[in-house]
Amino acid sequence: MENIEIFRKKLLYKASHRGTKEMDILMGNFTEKFIQLFDDNELSLLNVLLDEDDDYIYKIILKKVAIPDHIDNRVTTLLIDFANTLNE
């Protein structure tokens, strides 16, 4: 894997430049909060999650669709919990 700090910067950019303002904010804030806590594996899982469509991620957060196996992991669970705490 490339330098971990460069990878983190790329992920943060990818998270905060999604295409929709709401998801830019949500994913950007989530990534900013947790990125330094993630190990190499979790950073890779985050990268896979960030490849998903905004609308699909939003439906996962709202529990309108089941979490597919390829992103059913700790990172996705943290994102769902993070998004739900914003509504409290």
Secondary structure, 3 states (H helix, E strand, C coil): CCCHHHHHHHHHHHHHCCCCHHHHHHHHHHHHHHHHHCCHHHHHHHHHHHCCCHHHHHHHHCCCCCCCHHHCCHHHHHHHHHHHHHCC
